[in-house]
Amino acid sequence: MITLTERASLKVKEMLAAENKPGLFLRVGVRPGGCSGFTYGMGWDQEMKEGDVTFEQHGVKIVVDKDSYLYIKGTEIDFKESMMGGGFSIENPNAIASCGCGSSFKTALAEGKAEKCDD
């Protein structure tokens, strides 16, 4: 399961409303890259693909492709505000290491494809 906190759900709903396109949902996934081997991806989609895993949290439909789900099952997505702005944070229990910025990770089962960090 992927958990979207209530705070994150409110932000996603706000952003979806701004898109003004019926049928959009939140797609979450990973791809090889980043300092640690895998990077997270979040965006809008309206087409389901074979093998997609779906969840609904606080009225938000979340879709994950089957390959990504292996690396992010059990993940919690939150939204945090600060004086510098706001952003989504991802707490992935499968990650055994992550980069300093928190946007890439590796798991015990897979290292992905690490890239050189930009300092």
FIKE-172641 format. One record per residue (C-alpha): residue number from 0; residue in three letters; chain; x, y, z. Coordinates in Angstrom, 3 decimals, padded with zeros to 6 digits, always signed. Each point is the difference from the previous one (the first is absolute). Layout:
# residues N
> NUM  Ala  A  X  Y  Z $
...
//
This chain:
# residues 119
> 0  Met  A  +000.000  +000.000  +000.000 $
> 1  Ile  A  +001.029  +003.594  -000.612 $
> 2  Thr  A  -001.188  +002.446  +002.659 $
> 3  Leu  A  -000.845  +003.580  -000.826 $
> 4  Thr  A  -000.391  +002.092  +003.154 $
> 5  Glu  A  -003.025  +002.228  +000.385 $
> 6  Arg  A  +002.203  +003.086  -000.438 $
> 7  Ala  A  +001.481  -001.408  -003.233 $
> 8  Ser  A  -003.454  -000.997  -001.237 $
> 9  Leu  A  -001.277  +003.551  +000.442 $
> 10  Lys  A  +002.932  +001.361  -002.011 $
> 11  Val  A  -000.453  -002.608  -002.752 $
> 12  Lys  A  -003.726  +000.810  -000.228 $
> 13  Glu  A  +000.825  +003.715  -000.254 $
> 14  Met  A  +002.510  -000.653  -002.783 $
> 15  Leu  A  -002.375  -002.354  -001.838 $
> 16  Ala  A  -002.761  +002.629  +000.131 $
> 17  Ala  A  +002.386  +002.535  -001.568 $
> 18  Glu  A  +000.605  -002.422  -002.905 $
> 19  Asn  A  -003.743  -000.019  -000.696 $
> 20  Lys  A  +000.122  -003.331  -001.865 $
> 21  Pro  A  -002.479  -002.657  +001.119 $
> 22  Gly  A  +001.377  -003.494  +000.420 $
> 23  Leu  A  +003.539  +000.969  +001.058 $
> 24  Phe  A  +001.633  -001.956  +002.793 $
> 25  Leu  A  +003.319  +000.063  +001.832 $
> 26  Arg  A  +002.604  -002.351  -001.441 $
> 27  Val  A  +002.939  -000.839  +002.263 $
> 28  Gly  A  +003.036  -001.981  -001.111 $
> 29  Val  A  +003.752  -000.393  -000.055 $
> 30  Arg  A  +002.602  -000.086  -002.746 $
> 31  Pro  A  +003.733  -000.710  -000.034 $
> 32  Gly  A  +002.157  +003.031  +000.729 $
> 33  Gly  A  +000.834  +002.543  +002.653 $
> 34  Cys  A  +002.918  -000.038  +002.426 $
> 35  Ser  A  -001.115  -003.209  +001.716 $
> 36  Gly  A  -001.316  -002.049  -002.927 $
> 37  Phe  A  -003.760  +000.626  -000.269 $
> 38  Thr  A  -002.000  +003.221  -000.162 $
> 39  Tyr  A  -003.631  +000.563  +000.914 $
> 40  Gly  A  -002.502  +001.323  -002.488 $
> 41  Met  A  -003.460  +001.483  +000.560 $
> 42  Gly  A  -002.302  +001.432  -002.617 $
> 43  Trp  A  -003.428  +000.007  -001.560 $
> 44  Asp  A  -001.264  -002.724  -002.271 $
> 45  Gln  A  -003.348  -001.097  -001.382 $
> 46  Glu  A  +000.905  -003.311  -001.589 $
> 47  Met  A  +000.289  -003.258  +001.910 $
> 48  Lys  A  +002.627  -002.488  -001.134 $
> 49  Glu  A  +000.018  -003.771  +000.312 $
> 50  Gly  A  +001.198  -001.067  +003.429 $
> 51  Asp  A  -000.596  +003.393  +001.666 $
> 52  Val  A  -000.714  -000.116  +003.722 $
> 53  Thr  A  -002.646  +002.463  +001.244 $
> 54  Phe  A  -000.838  +001.468  +003.386 $
> 55  Glu  A  -002.339  +002.675  +001.263 $
> 56  Gln  A  +000.947  +002.214  +002.924 $
> 57  His  A  -002.193  +002.877  +001.248 $
> 58  Gly  A  -001.819  +000.119  -003.325 $
> 59  Val  A  +003.158  -000.007  -002.153 $
> 60  Lys  A  +000.660  -002.793  -002.492 $
> 61  Ile  A  +003.647  -001.110  +000.049 $
> 62  Val  A  +001.404  -002.251  -002.733 $
> 63  Val  A  +003.394  -001.743  +000.029 $
> 64  Asp  A  +001.470  -002.162  -002.763 $
> 65  Lys  A  +000.715  -003.571  +001.113 $
> 66  Asp  A  +003.801  +000.318  -000.300 $
> 67  Ser  A  +000.163  +003.170  +002.106 $
> 68  Tyr  A  -002.311  -001.480  +002.601 $
> 69  Leu  A  +002.680  -002.549  +000.939 $
> 70  Tyr  A  +002.231  +002.871  +001.155 $
> 71  Ile  A  -002.570  +002.296  +001.608 $
> 72  Lys  A  -002.658  -002.188  +001.611 $
> 73  Gly  A  -000.673  +001.259  +003.506 $
> 74  Thr  A  +001.090  +003.541  -000.898 $
> 75  Glu  A  -001.618  +003.046  +001.608 $
> 76  Ile  A  -000.318  +003.254  -001.933 $
> 77  Asp  A  -000.502  +003.195  +001.992 $
> 78  Phe  A  -000.066  +003.712  -000.811 $
> 79  Lys  A  +001.915  +002.446  +002.166 $
> 80  Glu  A  -000.083  +003.795  +000.070 $
> 81  Ser  A  +002.910  +002.115  +001.179 $
> 82  Met  A  +001.150  +003.612  -000.216 $
> 83  Met  A  +001.832  -000.967  -003.199 $
> 84  Gly  A  -003.131  -001.435  -001.611 $
> 85  Gly  A  -001.538  -003.439  -000.055 $
> 86  Gly  A  +000.615  -003.377  -001.487 $
> 87  Phe  A  -000.794  -003.667  +000.071 $
> 88  Ser  A  +002.088  -002.288  +002.188 $
> 89  Ile  A  +000.317  -003.748  -000.513 $
> 90  Glu  A  +000.660  -002.474  +002.792 $
> 91  Asn  A  +000.937  -003.313  -001.615 $
> 92  Pro  A  +000.520  -002.940  +002.393 $
> 93  Asn  A  +001.773  -001.937  -002.784 $
> 94  Ala  A  +002.788  +002.559  -000.391 $
> 95  Ile  A  +003.245  -000.988  +001.699 $
> 96  Ala  A  +001.852  +003.106  -001.221 $
> 97  Ser  A  -000.992  +003.321  -001.501 $
> 98  Cys  A  +001.736  +003.104  -001.230 $
> 99  Gly  A  +000.207  +003.203  +002.002 $
> 100  Cys  A  -002.878  +001.629  -001.854 $
> 101  Gly  A  -002.261  -003.012  +000.627 $
> 102  Ser  A  -001.083  -000.394  -003.608 $
> 103  Ser  A  +001.954  -003.157  -000.799 $
> 104  Phe  A  +000.481  -003.301  +001.794 $
> 105  Lys  A  +001.078  -003.620  -000.228 $
> 106  Thr  A  -001.511  -003.126  +001.532 $
> 107  Ala  A  +001.514  -003.167  +001.415 $
> 108  Leu  A  -001.160  -001.873  -003.124 $
> 109  Ala  A  +000.991  +002.511  -002.690 $
> 110  Glu  A  +002.464  +002.821  -000.452 $
> 111  Gly  A  -001.449  +001.546  -003.148 $
> 112  Lys  A  +002.370  +002.124  -002.051 $
> 113  Ala  A  +001.779  +002.631  +002.104 $
> 114  Glu  A  +001.183  +003.185  -001.671 $
> 115  Lys  A  +002.536  +002.593  +001.122 $
> 116  Cys  A  -001.551  +002.587  +002.335 $
> 117  Asp  A  +000.020  +003.646  -001.037 $
> 118  Asp  A  +001.459  +002.058  +002.814 $
//
